[in-house]
Amino acid sequence: MRDGSGARDGSAVRDGSGARDGSGSRGVPVARTTSAAPSPFPSASPRPAIQRASVRGQILDALRAALVAGELAPGEVYSAPALGESFGVSATPVREAMQQLATEGAVEVVPNRGFRVVERGARELAELAEIRGLIEAPVMLRLARTLSVDDWEDLRPLAEETARAAAVGCRATYAEADRAFHRAILALAGNEQLVRIADDLHRRAQWPLGGSPTARARLELMADAAQHLALLDALSAQDLSAVDALLREHFVSM
């Protein structure tokens, strides 16, 4: 993918210091063609140094977190060289991470400029939620008929972790805890392909709406986490009707 430091007509390439924002998620520094606007990231908290042994993976994780947190704004164009310079690495691992994000549908290539964060709408999120429900709900209902209380209680720390992450209000932190909980449940079915596909869909569903950087406020995250705990209680009790009702509410309310 070819990159540059410019932006398409009407959309500037943004710049920042790369420090963590107030929510606790990792900020992603970018270069802006003008200096009129101040950096959105505080400079008091420097970003942790990138470890060379896994540069691409760390940058990919940082960019994914920035997408969830809304730090990579929908519609904006970013360049691999600018991001690489801010991370203290070459453009190559950044470009590779961009390519992965492009395959996931998070960004699109802008020839000679970099990549643009895809603007997403409510309909796309609703479609993803419907697909997730079609995949996950039957599996959970089947597991509810066969697994013991102890099997479900082993997952309670993960459900409680989503509640703690929600209370902090950091969407990036919550996104990781949320996916970990769902992965752990689906892993009990013993189908690795199912877990991989469901996790990919889940990740896509976590990106914020275009034009809505605060798409999931703290109260929404806490309500989502509370459903995790209630779902675990219903699964432990083998209450299939309650499981079904909670899953319908959980996927519709996303």
N, C-alpha and C positions, 0 to 999 in steps of 0.2 A: 504494500500500500504506500503510495507516495504522500509525503507530508510537506507542510510548509508552515510558516508562522502567520500567514494572513487569514482572513475570514471571508466568507462570501458576502455579497452586497448586503448591507444592513445588519450583519451580525458580527460583532467584534470578537476577537479571541481574548479570553479573560486571563487575568494575572492574579496571583496571590502569593502569600508567604509560605503556604503549606503547613501552617500550624493547625493544631486541633481546634475545632470550634467549641462553643459552649456546651454542645450536646454530648461531647466525648467521642465523636466519630473522627476519623482521620481526614483532615482536609486535603484536597488535591490542588497543588499550586499550578497555575497556568499563566501564560503571558498575554497581556492585553496590548493592543496596538496603540492605545491612548492611556494617559496616566491621570485622567480626570477623576475617576472613581477610586476611592481608597480600597485597600485589600479587605475582602470579607473575612479573612482569617487572622486572628490575633497573633502577633509576633512573639508574645511572651512565652509560648509553649512550643518549642521546636519539635518538628516531626522526628520520630526515632530514625536512626540511620538504617539504610537498606543493607541487608546482609547479602554479600555477593553470591553466596552458595545457592540462593533461590530468588534471584532478582526478579525474574519474570513472574513467578508465583506471588511474590509480595506486592508487586505493582498491580497485578490483576486483582488481588484482594483489596488493595487500596482504592482502585477505580470502582470496583463493585460497591464498596462501602460508600463511596462518594455519590454514586448513582442513587442508592437507597436514601441517603441523607439529603439529596437534592443539591449537593455541592457542584455536581456536573449538571448544569442547567439544560433542560430540554430545549432544543433548537439552536444551542450555541455550538460553535465550531472550535475544536481544540487541536493542537498540533503535537505530534510525538516529540520533535526536537525540544519544544518549550517545556513539556512535561518532564522529559528526560533530564534537561538541564537543572530543573528545580529539584528532581530526585537525586541528582548527582550521578546519573548513569547515562549511557549512550541512548540514542533514540531507538535502537534495535529492540531491547526488551519491552519498551513502552509500545512500540509498533506491534509486536507480537501479542501483547495484552489487548490492544485495540482490535486486532483481527479476531481474537477469541470473543470479545464483546460484540463484534459485528455478527459472528455466527449465532450468538445468543439473541440477536435482535435488539440490542441496547443502543447501538450506534450504527451509523452508515458512513461509508467512505465518501469524502469530498476530494476529488482528484486535485493534486498539487497544493492542498491546503491542510488536510488532516482528517478529522472525523467529526461528525455532527451527532449529538445526542438526540435520539429519536423522541419525538413528541407523541405521547400516548394518551388515549382517551378512556373514558369510563366504559365504553362498550368493550374495548380490548380486555380490560381488567375483569369485566363480567364474564366474558368468554373463557378466560383463563380459570376463573373460579368455578365455572360450570364443568370444565374438563377435569379439574382437580377433584371435584366432588364425584364425578363419574368413575374416577380411578381409585380414589382413596376410601370412599364410603363403603363400597362392597367388601373391601379387604378388611376394614376395621370391624364390620359387622360379623364377618366370618371368624375373625380372631376372637371376638367377644364370646363366641359360642364354645371356644375350645381352650382358651388360656386360663390359667389359674389367677387367683388374687395376687399371689406373690410375683407373678410375671409382670402384672401391671404396676404393682408397687415399686418395682425396680426402676420404673420410669418416672416416679414422682419427683426426684430431684431435678429432672429436666423440665418438668412442668413448672416447678417452683422457680427455676432459673428464668423462665419466660416472664413470670410475675415480677421478679426483681428487676429484670431488664426493662420491663414496661414502666415500672415506678420511676426509673431514672429518666425515661423519656427519650432515650437515644434510639432513633429508628434503625441505625446500622447495627448496634448491639442487639436490639430486639430481633432483627431479621435473622441473625445467626442462631440465636436461641430458639426462635420459632421453627426454623428449618431443622435444627437438631432434634427437637421433640417429635416432629412429624416423621423424620427419617427413622428414628428409633422405633416408632410404632410399626411403620411399614416393613422395617428390617425383620420383624418377628415373623413375617410371612415367608422368609427365606428366598425371596425373589430379587436378586441383585439388579436386574434390568428394571423392574418395577420401581425400586428405590431411586435409581439413577434418573429415570424419566420423570417421576413425580417431583424429585428435588429440582430438576431443571425448570419445570413448570412453576414450582413454588418460587424460585428465584426471580423468574420473569414477573410474577404477580406482585413482587415486593417493590418494584421500581415505582416511584411516585408519578402521579399524573402530570402531564405537561401543564405548565403555568400554575402548578399548585405545590410549592416547596414544602408546605406543612400539611400534606395530604393525610398523614396519620398522626394526630396529636396524642398526647400522653393518655388522655382518657380513653381514646379508641384502642390504644395498645393495651391498656389495663383490662378493658372489656374482652379483648381477644385472648389475653392470657388467662382470664377467669374462665373462659370457655374451655381452655386446655385442662384446667383442674377439674371442672365439672365433667368433662368427657372422660377423664381418667377414672373418676368415681363411678360413672355409669358403666364403663368397661369392666371395672373390678367387680361390680355387682351383677354383671351379665344382664343388665337391663337394656335389651335390644331396642325397645321403643324409645327410651331416653337417649341412647346412642344415636339412633336415626334422627331424632329431633334436633339434637345438639349439632350434629354434622351439617344438617340442612341450614341451621342458623349460622354456623361457623363459616361456611363457604359463601353464603349469600351476603353476610355482613362485611366481607373483606373489602 
